[in-house]
Amino acid sequence: MLIDTRDTHRDRDDSALPPADAVSLTAGVSLAVGVIHAVATPGHFSELWLYGVLFGVVAVAQVAWAVLLYKRPEPTLMRKAALANAFVIGAWIMAHTVGIPFGEPGPETMGTLGIMATVDEVFLVLTPWLLPAVALKGSRGERRRYEWAAIALCVASFSAVLLAGGHH
């Protein structure tokens, strides 16, 4: 059973907030992708110190967003996180197609963790629109599909971390 995080905010109207289960699972996806970036950080330090710093910052931001979303599932927070995750996706696409303008020349090879992280981030970019639409206006079946998609992403992400062992 998931905890209803909205109990701590009795002074506001919760009717516009998505159900706690959907929020918790979305936060889980952000936590999962943050863990992927944390696991990949040491390897990126060995490539270029700046890559390691950037991966560390992304990991911390994604884990922090998971905690904030869990505590305050507000649309503004979701849109800001979507924008940040879209930027990370853009950087990943650049790194794996044409290469980053600094560091080693040429594109990086794609790995399981990088692909899984990007799939998670696409889900998080869509969250500001999907979560309210499905969780507040959708049918029970649509809510369950959203929740199962989030569960599947969490399981796949944590499995990829365990299986890949930090090799992106």
N, C-alpha and C positions, 0 to 999 in steps of 0.2 A: 504494500500500500504506500502510495506517495504522500508526502506531507503537503498540506495546503498552505503555501507560503503567504497567502493573502490575509491570514488571521492576524498578522502583526500590523496591518495597515487599516485599522477600523475607521479612521477618519476620512477615508475617500470612498468614492463610488466604484465598487468592484464590478459593476454590471458590464463595463466595457473591457474588462480584462479576460484573457482566455483562461480556460480551466487549468487548474494546477498540474494535472497529469501531463498535458501537452507542453506546458511551460517547462516542467522538470525534464522531460525528455529532450526538448530543444536545448536546454542548458547542458544536458548530457552530451549532445553532439558537439557543442563548443568545447566542453571539457576534453572530449576524445581528440579533437583536432589539435587542441593545445598540448596534449600529451604527445601526439605525433611530432609536433614541432620541438618539444622539449627533448625527445629521444634523438631527433636528428640534429640538434644543436652542436654537440661535441664534434661530429663529423664535419660540420661546416666550418668550425673553428680551424680545423686542419687544412681546409682549402684556402680560406682567407679570414682573418680575424673579424672583418666587417660582416661577412656572411654569418658567422657564429653569433655576433651581437644581434643582428637583425632577426635571426631565428629565435634567439632567446627572448627578444622583445615581443615577437609575434606569439610565442608560447605563453608568456605571462599575460598578454592582453586577452588572448582567447580564453584562458582559464579564469581571469578576472571577470570577463564578460559573462561567463557561465554562472559565476556566483552572483553577479549583479542581476542578471535576468531571473535567476531563481528567487532572489529577494524582491525585485521590483520589475515585474514584466510590463514595462511601459513601451509604447510605440516609438517614442523618440530614441530610446536606448537601442531598440531593435534596428531602426534605420541607420544609426551611427555605426553599429556593429556590421550591418550589411555593407555599408560603404567601405569600411576597413577590410572586410573579407574580400570584397570585389577587387580592392587594390592588391591584396595578396595573390588572388587568382591571376590578375594581370601580370604580376611579377613572375609567377610560376610559368605562365605561358611564354613570356619573353625568355626566361632562362632556358626553357626546353625547346624553343624554336630557333631563335636567333642568337641567344646568349646575352648575358648581362654586359653592359658597356665597360665594366671594370672587373678585374680579376682574370681568371683563365678565359682565353678566347673560345668562342664557339658554344654551341648549345650543350646543356647537361643531358645525361641519359635519364630516361624516366625509370622510376622504381615504384614498387608497390606502395610504400608509405606516401610518396608524393602524390600519386594518383588518388589514394584514399583520402588524403588531406584535402585535395581539390574537390572531390565529390562532397565531402562534409561542408566545405566552404560554399559551394554552390547552394546547398540546402540552406545554409545560414543566410546567404544573400537573399533568398526567396522568402525567408521567415517573416519579415514585416508585412508581407502580403498574404502568404499562405496561412500563417497561424491565426490571425483574426478572422479571415474568411472561412476557414475550415472549422476552427474551434468555436467560433461564436455563431456563425450563420449556417454552417454545414450540418448535414444529417449525422446521426450517430455513426453510421457506417463510414462517412467521410472523416470524421474525427478519429475513428479507430485506424483507418488507413494511414492518416498522418502520424499517429502515435506509433504504429508498426514500422513505418518508414524510418522514424527517428530511432527506434529500438534496433532495427537492422543496421543502420549506420553506426551506432554505438558499438554493437557486437563486432561488426566488420572492422571498425577502426582499431579497437583494442586487440582483436585477433591479429590484425596486420602488424601492430607493434610487437606483439609476442613472437610472431613468426619471423618477422624481418630483423628483429634484434637491433634496431637502430640503423640499419643499412637502407638508405632511401634509394 
